[in-house]
């Protein structure tokens, strides 16, 4: 019988799931829905993987991997590394941006192809085109109508622009247009010092551009740990990057041979190219949300609860279009949670306190759980321990002179509440701290777990040991 699957005892209706958007929120949801026996149709107006794979996360982290290789080589002279008989330094290392961008695009397309292959193997129907909700239970793609019992919206976000600061794809660029460059910008001005701006400033500085970073706040990465941001600014300065804090760009002009960035203060900064990284906007217009009453915020983000439900019973949303947390890992988890909930499987609501995140600058900044701001404001009572990596044997061997491990623990129970790692591979080192936060481990449990010697994880255990509290309440 069409639309039904035959069980051993009775006929069960097959749930029709339609997903709009092929990024992590969409394709991970599709895989879960198919696993749970639903009939799944995924609509995407681009190749599978969405902006995460095609223009954002995968390309940017590929660029950053190249930048890390260059930095490691150029700063390895005192480790005894020689290039053509001369101690390795920045003067002996160069980059080929055309080759770098060619590799970036190739890897992005390969990743997209892998995702497509996996979805097709799970019998998920892939539909190319622009989707819009035409009525309750119905999505239109061109002339085709898709009926749904459950709808997931995962349409992502796009770079934010301003009328006076508008990318032109030539010399004024957003972060999705960088990969079409064939030559390295000799003097790059980065507008915006959030995660995206800081990452690209770090990467282009490493591969050879003269970089100026404009921050509207009193420091780079204003939403990150202040100690981590200070450590990164110190590294930026040492590597020759110019950071202008408490400055706002009012206008960017393409002069034909370069750019001029006019600040609200009246100062004009000249460069060869400008990268605009001033945030994102959700892709929620013209998809029919008002047709069925899906509520959005004043800025257009879809409002969802902790199991990804919107204001409409059988409609869910995941990823950057929700504004919950702009991370691919969160988008994927939101999508999976949505399908677990919609299809009646066991589900754990999203807990942002257990989400680990990473800023892929050099050094990287990783964090999980409570923040220094929450502790300093008194919102969350906690004890803090910051341990520099300068004394770590493995860090010395690798030539890592910057970075630290910071732990937050409950003042009474000793339970690990969060942590920050600043190091070359902080994205890997944050994992044991994330496990501790998720499993509510104490500082003693973390401290008493063996670590390899020498290793950077040894500093995590050492920080936990320094947070040890004896019964009568004194520190050791």
C-alpha positions as CSV (number, residue, x, y, z in Angstrom):
1,X,0.0,0.0,0.0
2,X,1.6,3.3,-1.0
3,X,2.6,5.4,2.0
4,X,2.6,2.5,4.4
5,X,5.2,0.0,5.6
6,X,4.1,-3.6,6.5
7,X,5.1,-4.7,10.0
8,X,4.8,-8.2,11.4
9,X,1.5,-7.5,13.2
10,X,0.0,-4.3,11.7
11,X,0.4,-1.6,9.1
12,X,2.2,1.6,10.3
13,X,1.9,4.9,8.5
14,X,5.2,6.2,7.2
15,X,6.1,9.7,8.4
16,X,6.7,12.1,5.5
17,X,9.6,14.4,6.4
18,X,10.6,17.3,4.3
19,X,13.8,19.2,5.0
20,X,14.6,22.6,3.5
21,X,18.4,23.2,3.5
22,X,21.4,20.9,2.8
23,X,23.8,22.1,5.5
24,X,24.7,20.2,8.7
25,X,21.3,20.9,10.3
26,X,19.6,19.5,7.2
27,X,21.6,16.5,6.2
28,X,22.2,15.3,9.7
29,X,18.5,15.5,10.4
30,X,17.8,13.6,7.1
31,X,20.1,10.8,8.2
32,X,18.4,10.4,11.5
33,X,14.9,10.5,10.0
34,X,15.8,7.9,7.5
35,X,17.3,5.7,10.2
36,X,14.1,6.0,12.2
37,X,12.0,4.8,9.2
38,X,10.7,8.0,7.8
39,X,10.3,8.9,4.1
40,X,12.7,11.8,3.7
41,X,12.9,14.5,1.0
42,X,15.7,17.1,1.3
43,X,15.5,20.3,-0.8
44,X,18.6,22.4,-1.4
45,X,19.3,25.3,-3.7
46,X,23.0,24.5,-3.8
47,X,25.3,21.5,-3.5
48,X,25.0,19.4,-0.4
49,X,26.8,20.6,2.7
50,X,25.5,24.1,2.4
51,X,27.6,27.2,3.2
52,X,29.4,25.2,6.0
53,X,31.0,22.9,3.4
54,X,31.0,25.1,0.3
55,X,32.0,28.6,1.4
56,X,32.4,28.9,5.2
57,X,33.7,26.3,7.7
58,X,35.4,23.7,5.4
59,X,37.1,26.3,3.1
60,X,38.2,28.6,5.9
61,X,39.6,25.8,8.1
62,X,41.5,24.5,5.0
63,X,43.0,27.9,4.5
64,X,43.9,28.1,8.2
65,X,45.6,24.6,8.0
66,X,47.9,26.0,5.3
67,X,48.5,29.1,7.4
68,X,49.4,27.0,10.4
69,X,51.9,25.0,8.3
70,X,53.6,28.3,7.2
71,X,53.7,29.7,10.7
72,X,55.1,26.5,12.1
73,X,57.8,26.4,9.5
74,X,58.7,30.1,9.7
75,X,59.0,30.1,13.5
76,X,60.9,26.8,13.8
77,X,64.4,28.2,13.3
78,X,65.3,27.9,17.0
79,X,64.2,24.3,16.9
80,X,67.1,23.7,14.5
81,X,65.0,23.6,11.2
82,X,67.0,24.8,8.2
83,X,65.8,25.9,4.8
84,X,68.5,25.7,2.1
85,X,71.1,25.8,4.9
86,X,69.6,28.9,6.6
87,X,67.7,28.9,9.9
88,X,63.9,28.8,9.1
89,X,62.2,32.1,9.3
90,X,59.4,34.1,7.7
91,X,61.7,35.4,4.9
92,X,62.3,31.9,3.6
93,X,58.6,30.8,3.5
94,X,56.1,32.0,0.9
95,X,52.6,31.0,-0.3
96,X,50.9,30.4,-3.6
97,X,47.3,31.7,-3.1
98,X,46.1,30.3,-6.5
99,X,47.2,26.8,-5.5
100,X,45.8,27.3,-1.9
101,X,42.4,28.4,-3.2
102,X,42.3,25.6,-5.8
103,X,42.9,23.0,-3.1
104,X,40.3,24.7,-0.9
105,X,37.6,24.5,-3.6
106,X,38.6,20.9,-4.5
107,X,38.3,19.7,-0.8
108,X,34.9,21.5,-0.4
109,X,33.5,19.8,-3.5
110,X,34.8,16.4,-2.4
111,X,33.2,16.8,1.0
112,X,29.9,17.8,-0.6
113,X,30.1,14.7,-2.9
114,X,30.8,12.5,0.1
115,X,27.7,13.8,1.9
116,X,25.6,13.3,-1.3
117,X,26.8,9.7,-1.6
118,X,25.9,9.0,2.0
119,X,22.4,10.5,1.7
120,X,21.6,8.6,-1.5
121,X,22.8,5.4,0.2
122,X,20.1,5.9,2.8
123,X,17.4,6.3,0.2
124,X,16.9,10.0,0.9
125,X,15.4,11.9,-2.0
126,X,17.4,14.9,-3.0
127,X,15.6,17.7,-4.7
128,X,17.3,20.8,-6.2
129,X,15.6,24.1,-6.1
130,X,14.1,26.9,-4.1
131,X,11.5,25.7,-1.5
132,X,8.7,27.7,0.0
133,X,5.9,26.7,2.4
134,X,2.6,27.1,0.5
135,X,0.2,25.9,3.1
136,X,0.1,23.7,6.3
137,X,1.5,20.4,5.3
138,X,2.7,21.5,1.9
139,X,6.0,22.7,0.5
140,X,6.4,23.9,-3.1
141,X,9.6,23.5,-5.2
142,X,9.0,25.0,-8.6
143,X,6.0,23.2,-10.0
144,X,6.4,20.3,-7.6
145,X,4.4,20.0,-4.3
146,X,5.8,18.0,-1.4
147,X,3.5,16.9,1.4
148,X,4.9,16.6,4.9
149,X,4.0,15.4,8.3
150,X,7.1,16.9,9.7
151,X,9.0,19.9,8.3
152,X,12.6,21.0,9.2
153,X,13.9,24.4,8.1
154,X,17.7,24.6,8.0
155,X,18.2,27.5,5.5
156,X,21.3,28.9,7.2
157,X,22.6,32.5,7.1
158,X,24.5,34.8,4.8
159,X,27.1,37.6,5.3
160,X,25.7,40.8,6.6
161,X,26.3,43.9,4.5
162,X,25.7,47.6,4.9
163,X,24.8,50.1,2.1
164,X,28.1,52.0,2.6
165,X,30.1,48.8,3.2
166,X,29.0,46.5,0.4
167,X,31.2,43.7,-1.1
168,X,31.8,44.0,-4.8
169,X,33.7,40.7,-5.4
170,X,36.7,42.6,-6.7
171,X,38.5,44.5,-3.9
172,X,35.8,44.7,-1.3
173,X,35.0,41.1,-0.3
174,X,32.9,39.0,2.1
175,X,34.4,35.8,3.5
176,X,32.6,33.7,0.8
177,X,34.3,35.6,-2.0
178,X,37.9,35.2,-0.8
179,X,38.5,31.9,-2.6
180,X,38.2,33.5,-6.0
181,X,41.3,35.6,-5.5
182,X,44.3,34.5,-7.6
183,X,46.9,36.7,-6.0
184,X,47.6,37.4,-2.3
185,X,46.3,40.8,-1.2
186,X,49.4,42.8,-0.3
187,X,47.6,44.9,2.2
188,X,44.4,43.5,3.6
189,X,42.0,45.5,5.8
190,X,39.7,43.3,7.9
191,X,36.6,45.0,9.1
192,X,35.2,43.2,12.1
193,X,37.0,41.4,15.0
194,X,34.6,38.7,15.8
195,X,35.4,35.0,15.2
196,X,35.3,35.3,11.4
197,X,37.3,38.5,11.2
198,X,40.0,37.3,13.7
199,X,40.4,33.9,11.9
200,X,40.9,35.4,8.5
201,X,43.2,38.1,9.8
202,X,45.3,35.5,11.5
203,X,45.4,33.3,8.4
204,X,46.2,36.0,5.9
205,X,48.8,37.5,8.2
206,X,50.5,34.0,8.2
207,X,50.4,33.5,4.4
208,X,52.0,36.8,3.7
209,X,49.5,39.7,3.7
210,X,50.1,43.0,5.6
211,X,46.9,42.9,7.7
212,X,45.1,45.7,9.6
213,X,42.2,44.5,11.8
214,X,39.5,47.0,12.7
215,X,37.6,46.3,15.9
216,X,34.6,48.3,17.1
217,X,35.2,47.2,20.7
218,X,38.2,47.6,23.0
219,X,39.7,44.3,22.0
220,X,39.5,41.6,19.4
221,X,37.0,38.7,20.0
222,X,34.8,40.7,22.4
223,X,32.5,37.7,23.0
224,X,35.4,35.3,23.9
225,X,37.4,34.9,27.2
226,X,39.2,38.2,27.9
227,X,42.4,36.5,28.9
228,X,42.4,34.5,25.7
229,X,41.7,37.6,23.6
230,X,44.6,39.4,25.3
231,X,46.9,36.5,24.6
232,X,45.9,36.5,20.9
233,X,46.3,40.3,20.5
234,X,49.9,39.9,21.9
235,X,50.6,37.3,19.3
236,X,49.1,39.4,16.5
237,X,51.3,42.4,17.5
238,X,54.4,40.2,17.6
239,X,53.7,38.9,14.1
240,X,53.3,42.4,12.7
241,X,49.5,42.8,12.5
242,X,48.0,46.2,13.2
243,X,44.9,46.1,15.4
244,X,42.8,49.2,15.7
245,X,40.4,49.0,18.6
246,X,37.4,51.2,19.4
247,X,37.0,52.0,15.7
248,X,34.0,51.7,13.4
249,X,34.1,51.6,9.6
250,X,31.6,54.0,8.1
251,X,32.4,53.5,4.4
252,X,34.6,51.4,2.1
253,X,35.5,52.8,-1.3
254,X,37.0,50.7,-4.2
255,X,39.4,53.1,-5.9
256,X,40.2,50.7,-8.7
257,X,43.8,50.1,-7.6
258,X,43.0,49.6,-3.9
259,X,40.5,50.4,-1.2
260,X,39.9,53.3,1.3
261,X,38.2,52.5,4.6
262,X,36.7,55.6,6.2
263,X,36.2,55.4,9.9
264,X,33.5,57.2,11.9
265,X,36.3,59.2,13.5
266,X,37.2,60.6,10.1
267,X,40.4,58.6,9.7
268,X,41.0,57.0,6.4
269,X,42.9,53.7,6.1
270,X,44.2,52.6,2.7
271,X,44.8,49.1,1.6
272,X,44.8,46.8,-1.5
273,X,41.6,44.8,-0.4
274,X,39.0,44.9,2.4
275,X,37.3,41.9,4.0
276,X,33.9,42.6,5.4
277,X,33.2,40.4,8.4
278,X,30.4,42.2,10.3
279,X,28.1,39.4,11.1
280,X,25.4,37.3,9.4
281,X,21.7,37.5,8.6
282,X,19.3,34.5,8.5
283,X,18.0,33.1,5.2
284,X,14.4,33.2,6.3
285,X,12.8,35.6,3.8
286,X,10.5,34.3,1.1
287,X,10.2,30.8,2.4
288,X,6.6,31.1,3.6
289,X,7.1,31.2,7.3
290,X,4.2,33.7,7.8
291,X,1.9,31.4,5.7
292,X,1.7,28.9,8.6
293,X,2.6,31.3,11.5
294,X,6.2,30.4,12.3
295,X,7.4,33.0,14.7
296,X,10.7,34.8,14.1
297,X,12.7,37.4,16.1
298,X,12.9,41.0,15.1
299,X,16.0,40.2,13.2
300,X,14.5,37.3,11.3
301,X,15.8,34.3,13.2
302,X,13.3,31.5,13.7
303,X,12.4,31.0,17.4
304,X,12.9,27.4,18.6
305,X,12.9,25.6,21.9
306,X,15.5,23.2,23.2
307,X,14.2,20.3,21.0
308,X,14.2,22.5,17.9
309,X,10.4,23.1,17.8
310,X,9.1,26.3,16.3
311,X,5.8,27.9,17.2
312,X,4.0,25.5,14.8
313,X,3.5,22.0,16.1
314,X,5.0,19.9,13.3
315,X,7.6,22.4,12.1
316,X,11.2,22.4,13.4
317,X,14.3,24.5,12.6
318,X,18.0,24.0,13.0
319,X,21.2,25.8,12.4
320,X,22.2,29.4,11.7
321,X,18.6,30.4,10.7
322,X,17.7,30.0,14.4
323,X,20.4,32.2,15.8
324,X,21.0,29.8,18.7
325,X,24.7,29.4,18.3
326,X,26.4,29.7,14.9
327,X,28.4,26.5,15.0
328,X,28.2,23.6,12.5
329,X,28.2,21.1,15.5
330,X,25.2,22.9,17.1
331,X,23.3,22.9,13.7
332,X,23.9,19.2,13.3
333,X,22.8,18.5,16.9
334,X,19.7,20.7,16.5
335,X,18.8,18.7,13.4
336,X,19.2,15.4,15.0
337,X,17.3,16.4,18.1
338,X,14.5,17.6,16.0
339,X,14.1,14.3,14.3
340,X,14.4,12.3,17.5
341,X,11.6,14.4,19.0
342,X,9.4,14.5,16.0
343,X,9.6,10.7,15.3
344,X,9.2,9.7,19.0
345,X,12.7,8.5,19.8
346,X,14.6,9.2,23.0
347,X,15.8,12.8,23.0
348,X,18.0,15.0,25.2
349,X,17.2,18.7,24.8
350,X,20.0,20.9,23.7
351,X,22.2,22.1,26.5
352,X,24.4,25.0,25.4
353,X,26.5,24.7,28.6
354,X,28.0,21.5,27.2
355,X,28.8,22.9,23.8
356,X,32.5,23.3,23.1
357,X,33.5,25.9,20.5
358,X,36.8,27.0,18.9
359,X,38.3,30.0,17.3
360,X,40.7,28.8,14.6
361,X,43.2,31.6,15.0
362,X,46.9,30.8,15.7
363,X,47.0,30.0,18.6
364,X,43.5,28.6,18.7
365,X,41.0,29.5,21.5
366,X,38.7,26.8,22.7
367,X,36.0,27.0,25.4
368,X,33.2,25.1,27.0
369,X,30.8,25.7,29.8
370,X,30.6,28.8,32.0
371,X,32.5,31.9,31.1
372,X,34.8,34.4,32.9
373,X,32.1,37.0,32.5
374,X,29.6,34.8,34.3
375,X,32.1,34.2,37.1
376,X,33.2,37.9,37.5
377,X,29.6,39.1,37.5
378,X,28.7,36.7,40.3
379,X,26.1,35.0,38.2
380,X,27.9,31.7,38.7
381,X,30.0,31.2,41.9
382,X,33.2,29.4,40.8
383,X,36.9,29.1,41.5
384,X,39.2,29.8,38.7
385,X,42.7,28.4,37.8
386,X,44.7,29.7,34.9
387,X,47.9,27.8,34.1
388,X,50.3,29.1,31.5
389,X,51.7,26.6,29.0
390,X,55.1,28.2,29.3
391,X,56.1,25.6,31.9
392,X,54.7,22.6,30.0
393,X,57.6,20.4,28.8
394,X,55.8,19.4,25.5
395,X,55.0,23.0,24.7
396,X,58.6,23.9,25.1
397,X,59.7,21.0,22.8
398,X,57.2,22.2,20.2
399,X,58.2,25.8,20.4
400,X,54.8,26.9,21.7
401,X,55.5,30.0,23.7
402,X,51.9,31.3,24.0
403,X,48.8,29.9,25.6
404,X,47.2,28.6,28.7
405,X,44.7,26.3,30.3
406,X,41.9,27.8,32.5
407,X,39.4,25.8,34.5
408,X,36.3,26.8,36.4
409,X,35.0,24.7,39.2
410,X,32.1,24.9,41.7
411,X,33.3,26.5,44.9
412,X,31.7,23.9,47.1
413,X,31.5,20.6,45.2
414,X,34.6,20.9,43.0
415,X,32.6,20.0,39.9
416,X,34.1,21.3,36.7
417,X,31.9,24.0,35.3
418,X,33.9,25.0,32.2
419,X,37.2,25.8,30.8
420,X,39.3,27.7,28.2
421,X,42.4,26.5,26.3
422,X,44.6,28.7,24.2
423,X,47.1,26.6,22.2
424,X,48.0,25.6,18.7
425,X,45.6,22.6,18.9
426,X,43.1,23.9,21.5
427,X,40.3,22.4,19.4
428,X,41.5,18.9,20.4
429,X,42.6,19.8,23.9
430,X,39.1,21.1,24.9
431,X,37.6,17.6,24.6
432,X,38.6,16.2,28.0
433,X,37.3,19.4,29.7
434,X,34.0,19.1,27.7
435,X,33.7,15.5,28.9
436,X,34.3,16.7,32.5
437,X,31.6,19.4,32.1
438,X,29.1,17.0,30.5
439,X,29.6,14.2,33.0
440,X,29.9,16.6,36.0
441,X,33.3,15.3,37.0
442,X,35.2,17.0,39.9
443,X,38.6,18.6,39.9
444,X,39.9,15.6,41.8
445,X,38.5,13.1,39.3
446,X,40.1,15.0,36.5
447,X,43.4,15.5,38.4
448,X,43.7,11.8,39.3
449,X,43.3,10.6,35.7
450,X,46.7,9.7,34.2
451,X,48.0,11.8,31.3
452,X,50.9,11.0,29.0
453,X,54.3,12.7,29.9
454,X,55.2,14.9,28.2
455,X,51.9,16.2,26.8
456,X,49.8,19.4,26.7
457,X,47.0,17.5,28.4
458,X,49.2,17.3,31.4
459,X,48.5,21.0,32.0
460,X,44.8,20.2,32.2
461,X,45.4,17.7,35.0
462,X,47.8,20.1,36.7
463,X,45.3,22.9,36.6
464,X,42.8,20.5,38.2
465,X,45.3,19.6,40.9
466,X,45.8,23.2,41.7
467,X,42.0,23.5,42.2
468,X,42.0,20.7,44.8
469,X,40.3,21.7,48.0
470,X,40.7,19.8,51.2
471,X,37.8,19.2,53.6
472,X,38.3,22.2,55.8
473,X,38.2,24.5,52.8
474,X,41.8,25.6,52.2
475,X,43.7,25.3,49.0
476,X,46.7,23.1,48.3
